[in-house]
Amino acid sequence: MRQILQDMANGETYVADAPTPHASANTVLIHSTVSLISAGTERMLVDFGRASYLQKARQQPERVRMLLDKVRNDGLMSTIEAVQSKLAQPLPLGYCNVGVVHEAGKNVEGFKPGDRVVSNGPHADVVRVGKNLCARIPDTVDDDSAAFVVVASIGLQGIRLAQPTLGECVVVTGVGLIGLLTVQLLRAQGCRVLAIDFDDTKLALARRFGATTCNPSSGEDPVAAGMAFSGGEGVDAVIITASTKSNEPVRQAAQMSRQRGRIVLVGVTGLELNRADFYTKELSFQVSCSYGPGRYDPTYEEDGVDYPLGFVRWTEQRNFEAVLSMMASGQLDVKPLITHRFAFDDAPSAYMLLSDDKQALGIMLDYERDAKNRDVRNVTLGSHPESFNRSRPVLGVIGAGNYASRMLIPAFKAAGAQLHTIVTSGGVNGVIHGRRAGFAEASTEASAIYANSDVNTAVIVTRHDSHARLIRDALAAGKNVFVEKPLALSLDELAEVQGAYQKAHESGTGPQLMVGFNRRFAPQLQKIKSLLAPISQPKSFLMMMNAGAIPANHWTQDRAMGGGRIIGEACHMIDLMRFLADSPVVSVQARRMGDAPGVDITEDKASITLGFADGSFGTIMYLANGSHSFPKERVEVFAAGRVLQLDNFRKLRGFGWPQFKKMNLWKQDKGQRACAAAFLDAIGDGKSAIPVNEIFEVARVTIEAAELLRAQ
């Protein structure tokens, strides 16, 4: 497949080839026929991408404050690398797609191959969207018209919040694409409409659709125009669909509104509100969220769970259907809004026009490639497979999320790994990060790794619920396995992984298995280990992870999907304590925060106490209710009248040690590169970088701790 991407570092827009995804559960795979460039939204993204670092920072002052906190805690170099990595991730453009269903995933009803549909899919010749994010197109609505459904739904949601009634006076401020569609929708509802904009061409279209107009650039006063339009009473509602940093649209809306008028912000404006403007009239002000209820709710958009119609009449999907119905009846005419047309492969020219011509409205992209050329599961990126040395580690990586792309893949590359194939569910991320890292191929099928004799090692960096299955499949295929934690989400899964490992080693030798417990390989932890080595007395440990809050609906909090944060992240500290104690765990105790109003998740605010066979013990404080300005991790060890304190993997101090006082780093180092190098060395010499019995032990102890917390 081919998809349009925006480079956020330099603003370049380009078309990338990527392997085609499969239709996963609750999704629909669509072959595109036409898509619409949303002039306002996409112009803003392109302009942001072309801005300098300083200009980007000025546009996001809240992010600057977060970066300053990160500099204080993690160091300057780590922060710079994080920023550069973030900006190096291209952004898919577009959300107004029309096409034909090619494949319907599991649990999808109401859509079948061959159906014409509209969706919020990006500009790509193949898109995969949730079943609640698309709608069937009536036979009487052509593809070009249907391409405007999603942007029209944005305006429609603003109208629903404003709740206009027949005969009311409504102002639409800013008549770009969304504004002009909003004008038509309001007129169809029996409202009188005043359109305000600085562009005479757009105002001419607004008049064609039945609106009265006002152009402030011609000396007209918007407030006076609004008062005159309403007969001096003040307008009933104002819907702001403009995009500007100015506070004027909101101020003017308040001043032209009647007593208890309604103001709805659909676009983007300055929000320095004057209390007096709102107070005396008791005005209501509301910000509209995209296409309607369900937006940004993973249960609705990803899991496909619809809201009951009797309780939520208008969802994203039902708004799509309402707009299509109005198009079918002839009440919504979008043809006058089409100003330009480009072949999809010539998309960069379309975005050049978008930046240069501020009057461009409906820019259409036509897709003409046949289905066979779109449906490609493997894409060549670089080196030819014949260049790989099978006597050394040749990696196939499954997953290309933030951690994989920013930390793990660069670590393996720096350690000298040969990078063969990168597999991702959606395809595009694999191409982006695979090409940057130097992979030979990108795929959307894990079998591209398992069935390839050139690949001898699988690196698994996917969602947690897939780890156990992928480990079993890789071991069965005879591949060495490196899996980013956790190893498994349940004791049953753990038993299955152990069984697969034992079967792979029936002959006495077999593939390596390692979990990405990188912290034990950090230079300062290695120093702590060496200092503790001569001490035979039991040790006491205090470990703290200031994990930070994650929304309750995030996938990592879902027990079936992510396993929860104890299994997903606190396992790092359990492994670290096991490593430093160098003794088997013999007891596990845990306590979480008690249930309390307003606290949805309590499991990620907990303490875990471990006892070891040699008499050592330690407590882990995993806390999600702290401040980001406080360091994230701290390790303290008490032994033989001496103390070691490690602060955020940057500052190590010793108290009472004859030959040691401190070991500080300019840059935070949690051991990712050393961990990757140790795994590659283990493949070469056959000696495990982490003893496999410790890997299984830490997994078991972690699951037991999580179960103790859940039982409280």
N, C-alpha and C positions, 0 to 999 in steps of 0.2 A: 504494500500500500504506500501511498504518498501523503504527506501531511505538511502543512505550513507551520513553521516555527519562528518565534521572535527571539533573537539573541538579546538578553537583557543587559549584557555588558557593553555592546557597541551599537545596538539598535538595528542590526541587519535582519532582514526578513528573507527566509529562504524555504524551498520545498525539499523535504528530506524523504528518502526511501527508507521504509521500515518493514519488518515482517508483520504479517496480518495476524491479529489476535483471533481467538475463538470466542464464541458467545458463551460467557460464563453464566452461572446461575443468576436469574432475575435480570438478564440483559438481552438486548437485541443487537445483532450485527447488521449494519446497513451499508449498502453500496450507494454512494452519493450520486445525485444527478445535478444538483445545483445548490449553492449556498450563498448567503448574503453577508457581506462585510458590514458590520454595525459601525457606521461612520464615527459616531461620537465615542463609544467605548474603545474601539480598536485604535482610533487615532490617538487617544490618550495613552494607550499602552505603547504604541510605537514611539511617540514623543518622549515618554519616560525612558524607554530603552536607549534612545539616542542622546539623552542628557548625560552630562559629566557626573562623576562620583559626587562632587560637591552639590550639583543641582539635585541629584537624587536624594541626598541627605536633607537638603532644604525642604523637599516635598514630603519627607517622612520624619519629622522631629521626634516622634515617639520611638522610632527605631534607633535613632541616635542615642537616646537615653539608655536603651537596652544594650547597645554596643559598649557604652562607657562602663556599664556594670560588668560586662563580659571581660573587658580589658583589665579591670581591677581584679577579677577572680581568676581568669585563665591566662592572662598575659597578652601583650600586644600582637605578637606573631600569630598566636592561635586565633585571635579575633580577626586579623587580616585574612588569614587563610579561610576562615568561615565565611566572611563577606565575599571574597573572590569566588568561592565555591558556589555560593547562593546565586550570584550574578551570572555564573557560567552555565547555569541550568536554563536552557531555552524554554520559552513559554509557548504552549500551543495556543493558536489564535482561533477565534470564531466560536459562535454558539447558535447559529441560525442555519440549520442543515435540512435538506430535503433529499430523500432517496428511496430505495426499494429494499425491503427486508430480505436479507440473504440467509440469515440463520437466527432461530429463536432458541435461547438457552433454557435450561431447566427452570421449571416453575413459571414460565411465561405463557399466559393465556391471552387470547384476543389479538395476537399478531402471528402471521405465518409468512413464509417465504413468498415473495411477489407482491406483498402489500406496499402501497405507497404511503410513506410516513414523513412527518416532520418531527425534528428532535432538536435538542440543544447540543448536538454533537459539533465538534470543531471542524475547521476547514481541512478535510482529508477525504480521499476517495473511498475509504472504508472507515466507519465509525462504530464504536460500541458504546451504547448508552443503556441506562436503567430503563426497565419497562414502564416506569411511571414518568419518564422524561420524554416520551414520544406519543404521537397521536396519529391515527389513520386519517388520510386526506380524502375528502369526498370526491367523487368523480367529476363534479362540476367546478372544482378548484384546480387550476393549473399549478405546475411546480414553481414557477416564478412567484406567483402570489403566495403560495404556501411558505416560501422562504422568509416572509415577513411575519409569520405567526409568533415567533418567540419574542421579537422586539415589541410587537403589538401587545403581547401578554404582559410585558413589563408596564406599559402604559395602562393596561386594563386593571392590573393589581392596584395601581395608584388610584384609579377611579373607584374601585371597590372600597378602598379605605376612605375616600372623600365622601362616599355615599350620596351622590347627587340625585335629585328627584326631578321629575318632568317640569320644565319651565325655569329651572334655576339658572343663575348667571355664574359661569365658571370661567376662570382665567387660566390659560396655559402659557407659562413663561418658558420660552425656549422651544422653537418649533423645528428641531432637527427631525430625524426619522421617528423617534419615539413621540416627540411632541405632535407631529402631523398626524400620526396614527391615533394619538389620544384625542385630538380635535375631532376626527371622524367618529370615534367611539362615543364621545360625548354628544355629538350631534344626533347620532343614532338613538341616543337615550332621551332625546327631547330637550336637551339643555341649550341655552344660548351661550356662545363661546367667544371670548376675547383672546386673541393670540398675540403675544408680545415677543418680538425678536429684533435683532439688528440687521437682518438680512432680508432685503426686499424680495429676492427670488423665493425664499421660503414663505414669506408672508403672502405672496401671490398664490402659492399653493394652498395656504390656509384659507384664503378667501374663496378659492375654488371649492373647498370642502365645506364652506358655509360659515366661516368665522369672520367676526369683525377683527381688525388688526390695529396694532400700534407699533411704531418703529421709533425707539428712543434716539437712534442716531440721526433722525430727521428733526429732532427738537421736541418730539412729543413726550409728554410727562406720563409715565405709566400709571401713577397713582391717580392723576386727574382723569386719565382715560378709563380706568376701572370704575371710578366714582360716576362718571358720566354714563358708562355702559350700564350701570346698575340703577340709574335714575336717582343717584345721590344717596342711596341706601347702603351702599357697600356690597361687594360681590359675596355670593354664598360660599364659594370655595376657590382655592388657588392650587393648581397642580404645577409644581416646578419641575420641568424636564430639561433645564439648562445645565451646562457644565462650565463652571466658573469658580474662581477662588473668592470672588467678591461676595460680600454680605448683602448687597443691594436687592437681589431677588427676594430674599426672605423679609427684609425690611419693608420693601414695597408691598409684598403680599399682605403683611400685617396691616399696613396703613390703608390699603384699599378694601380690606375685608369688613363685612358687617359685624354687628354684635354676635358673638359665638360662631363666627365663621370657621371654616376648616381649611387648613393648609397642609398639603402633602408634598413631601420632597421625594421625587423619583430620581432626579439627577444628582449632581454633585455641586454644592455651593459652600461658601463660607457660612459658618454657623455661630457667629457672635451675635446672639439675639439681644434685643433691647426689651427688658422686662416690661417697661411701661407700654410698649406697643401691644403686648399680649395681655397684660393684666387688666386694663380698663375694659377691654372687649371680651374677656374670657375666651380668647381664641384657642383652638386646639391645633397642635402641630405634631405631625407624625411622619416618620421616615418609612417609605415603602421598601420592602425587601424583594427585589428581583421579580420572578414570575408568579409568586404567590405562596400560600401555605405548602410546606414540604421542602422548600428550598433550604439547602444546607443541613437537612435532617437525614443522617445516614440510614435510619430505619426506613424512611420513605424512599430516598433516592437510590440507595445501594441494596437494601434488603427487599425492596419491592412491596413494603407493607403500606397499603393505601389507608387514608383516613376515611371513616364512615361518612357517607354523603349526608346523612341526617344531622351530623354534628359539625362537619366542615364542608360546606356546600361547594366552595371553589378552591381547588388545589391547583398546583402547577399544571398538571395534565388536563384538568377540567377547564382551566383557562385557555389552554391550547385549543381544546375542542370548541369552546365558545367562540373564539376568534375565527376558526375554520367555518363554523356555522354562519357567522356574519358574512364571510367572504362568499360562501355558497349562495346566500340570499341576495348578494349584490349590495349589501349595506356598507361594505368596506372595500374601497378601491385603492389598490397599491400601485397600479401600473404607472401613474404619473410620478411616482417616487423613484423609479428606476432611471438612473442617469448614465451608468457606464456598465460595460460588460467585458469580461476577460476570460480567456481559457485558464483553467486551473493551473497549468504548468507555467503560465505567465503571471502568477500571483505577485511576485516581487514588483512588477510594473504597476499592479493595482495599488499596492501599498505606497509606492512612490507618488502616485496620483493622490492618494488619500492625504498624504502630508502636504502636498503642494497646492491642491485645490480644495479650499475650505468650503466650497459650495457643493462639492460632491455629496450625494445622498445615498441612493441605493446602488451599490457596486456589486454586481453579480459575478459569481465564478461558476463556469460550466465544466462538468466532468465528463470526459468522453472515452476514457480507457475501458476496454472490455473487461468482463469479470475475471477471465483467466489471468490476465496480467496484474490484477489487483490482489488476487488470492495467493500470496507468496509467503511461506512460513519461515524461510531462511534467507538472510541477506548477507552477501559478502562485504566485509568492511575493509580488510587490509591484507595481511600476510597470507600467502598460500599455505595450505596445510602441510605440504611437503617440506616446509622449512622448520617443522617442529622436531625436536629431539625427544623421542619417547623414553629414553633412559633417564630423563629428568622430569620433574613435575610439569604437566601440561594441564592447565586449569579450564574447567567449564564453570561459570558462575551463574547461579540462579538467583535473580533479584538484583535490582539496581536502584534501590531507594537512597535516601540521603546518607545514611551511614555507610552503605556499600560503596557508593560513588565517591564520597568525600574522604573516607578513612580506609576501608578495607581493601578495595581494589588498588589504590595507590600504594598501600603497604605491601601487598603481594608483588606489585610491579617493581617496587624498590628492592625487594628481596630477591629479584631475579626470576620470578615465575614466568612461564610461557603462557600467554593469554590466548586461548583458542576461541571459545564460544561464550556469549553472554545471553541468557534467557530471561525474558520478562513477559508478563501477562499481556501488557498492552502493546509491546513492540517498540514504541518510540523511545522510551527511556534507555532501552538496550542499545539502540543505535547511537543516541547522544553520548552516553558514557562509554560505550564500547569503542567508538571511533576515537574518543579523546584518550582512552587508556591504551589503545593499540590492539584490541581484539581482532581476530581474523573474521569472525562471523557473529551475527546476531540472529536470535530465533525466538519464537513464542512457544516452543515445545521442548520440554525437558528431555525428551527422547533424543534430541539432537546432541545431548551430552552422553547419555547412557549408552546409546548405540554406536557412538563414535570411538573407534579403536585408538585414535590419536590422543583422545582425552583420557588421562588416567586419574584425574582428581576432580571432585565436585565440591564447589564452595556454595553453601546454602545460606542465603541472606533474605529470606522471604517472611511472610506473615507467620506468626508462631504456630498457628494450628496446622500448618503444612509441614513443619520440620520433621516430625517423626516419620511421616509417609515418605518424604523425599529422602531421608536418611536410609530407610529400608530399601527403597528402590536403587539408590546409588550403591549401597553395599552389595545388593544382589547382582548388580552389574559389574562388581569387582573394582569399583572406584574408591580411592581414598576420599575421606569425607571431612571437610571443615564446616561446622555449622555454627553460625552466630547464635548465641544463647536465645532461648532455652533448648535443651535437648528434647524435652517432652513436656506435655501439659498435665499428664496424669500418670499414676502408677501403672495403669494398664498400657499406656503408650510406651512408658519406659521399659516395661517387660518385653514389649514387641521389638524395641530397638536393641535391647540386650540379646534377644533371641536371634535377630538378624546379624548382629556382630559375631555371636558365637558360631552361627552357621557359616559365616564368611571365613572363620578361622578354624574350621574343622580339621584342616590339614596341618595345623600348628602355626602356620603363618597366614597373613591376610592383609587387607587394606588397613591403613591408619584411620582412626576416628578421633577427632578433636573438637572441642567446643571453644568458642572464641573468648575464653577467660583471659583477656589481655592484661589485666591489672597485675597479675603475678609476674609478668615479664617487664614491667616498668622499671627503669633504672633505680629509682629510689626504693622500690620494693625489693629489688635484688640486693640492695645495700642493707636493708633491714634484715633480710634473710641471712645474709652473711654475718651480721652482728649477733643475731640470735643463735647461730649454729653452735657456738661453744657452751651455751647455757643449757644445763640439763634440768633446771628447776621448771615447774609448771609456769605458764605465762598467762597474763590477763590481757584481754583485748577490749577496746572500745572503738567501734566504727560507726560513723554517721554518714548518711547520704541525704542531703537536702535536695530531694528529688524534684520539687516544684509540682504545682498542681497541673493535672491533665483533666479535661472535661470527662464527666461520667459516661458520655456516649462515645468516647474515643475507643477505637477497636482494641487497644491494649488493655482497657478496663474490662472488656467482655471476656468472661471466663472461658467460653468455648472457642473464641477466636484468638485472643491474646494471652489468656491464662491469668490475667491480672498482673499487677506490677511487682509483686513479690516474686512470682515465678519468672517474670519477664526481665526484671532488672536487679532486684535484691540478691539474686543468685550470684552476682558478681562478688558481693561482700561475703557471702557464705563460702565461695571458693577461695577468696583471699584469706579468710580466717583459717580454713582448712590447710592452705598452703603454708602459712606462717606457723601454725601449731605443729604441723608435720606429724599429726596423730589422728587416728580415726575418730569420727563423731560418735559419741555414745548416748547423748541426750539432746532433745530439742524442746524448748519452751518458747511460747510466743504470746504476745498480748497486743491487741489493737485498741484504737480509740473506741470508746463506747458509742453506741448509736445516739445521735443528737439531731434535733431539728435543723434543717438546712445543710446537713453534711450527707451528701449522697453516697460517697465512698469513704469507708473507714479503714479498709484493709491496707491502704497505702499510707497509713499513719500508725506505725506499729514498731514493736521491739521484738527481736528474736535473740534468745540466749542459747548458746551451744556449749555443751560439755564434751571434753575430749578424753580419750583413753589414758593419756599421760597426766591427767589432773588439771590441765589448762581449761580455761573457760573464757567466754567473751560474749559481749552484747552488741547487736547491730541495731541502730536506730534508723529506720527507713521512714522519712518524714516528707509528706507532700504539702505541708501547711506552713512552710517557711518562706523567707524572702529570697528573690533571685539575687539580691545584692550581697547575700551571705555566701561564702564558699560552698561549693556543692558537696565535696567529700572530705572527710577527715578520718585518719587512722591513728590510734594511740595504742602503744604496747608497753605494758609494765612487767618487768622481769628482773629478779635478782637485785633489787634496789636501784634499778635504772629505768629510764623512760625514753621512748621514741615517739615523736609526734610528726605525722605527715599531713600537710595542709594542701589539699586540692592538687596533689601531684606536681607541686612546684617547690614547696619549702619543707625540707626535712630537718628537724632539730633533735639533738640528743642531749639527755640530761643524766649526768652521772657516769657517762662512758669515758674511760680514760683516754682513748685515742680518737674520739669522734665528738664533734660539736654540731656540725650542720652540713647539709648538701642541698644547695639551691639551684634551680634551673631557670634559665631565661624564658624558656617556653615549656608549657605544660606537656608532659609526656606520660600517657597512660599505658604505654607498652604495645600499641597496636602494631607497629612495624616489627618490633622484636618478636611478638607473638606469631606474626605471619612467617617470619624467617625461621623460627623454631619449628613450625609445622613443616615447612619445606625441607628443613634438615632432617626431620624425623622420617620423611618419606625416603630420603636418600640413605640414611643409616639404619632404618628399621627400628629405632628406639623412640618410644612415644615421648612427645614434648610434655604432655600431661599424662601421668599414669591412668590407664583406662578405668581402673577400679575407682580412682578418685573422681573421674568424670561421672560415673554412674552413682557414686556415693553422694556427691554434691547435688545431683539431680533429685535423688530420693529425699534427701534432707530438705531441700527447697520445697518440694511438693508437700512434704509432711508439715512444714511450717505454715504453708498457705492453708492447708486443711485445718490446722489448729485455729488459725485466725477466723476462718469461715464458720467454725463450729461455735464460736462465742456469741 
